[in-house]
Amino acid sequence: MILENPAELREAVAVGMRLMGLDVGTKTIGLALSDTRRVIATPLETIRRRRFSEDMARLFALVGAHSVGGLVIGLPLTLAGADGPRTQSVRQFSRNLMAFHDLPIVFWDERLSTAAVTREMIAHDMTRKRRAEVVDRVAAAYILQGCLDFLGRTSA
């Protein structure tokens, strides 16, 4: 089910279950994982996209292995905050994903997440090769952490 408000994840996902963040691109899907208390996001891995069914098999193998109860998917809104072609593609990806497994899904605004992550990696003198290897999963962690921070602020 696709939830309208990220705060709904609290009721939709059982206590102790993790959240997984996704940065969905045309060539890769970056993945990140929360801890069981849903406080800290950690980069997990990058799936090189092939066929959708293969991508879903890998994704849901990880969902099962890590006791994931919900997904936070980065939504690439335009700078003006509107939907664009990439946003529509991510929304369709999410609908297709639900045909494989009906997990609670929430979208999180990911405007400029990859740019922010890349700037930080450059500031830490990370080589271009190493940045290319990790940028998608680190962007997924950035997206997930934003949602976790929101959930932490709204629970008090």
Secondary structure, 3 states (H helix, E strand, C coil): CECCCHHHHHHHCCCCCEEEEEEECCCEEEEEEECCCCCCEEEEEEEECCCHHHHHHHHHHHHHHCCEEEEEEEECCCCCCCCCHHHHHHHHHHHHHHHHCCCCEEEEECCCHHHHHHHHHHHCCCCHHHHHHHHHHHHHHHHHHHHHHHHHHHCC
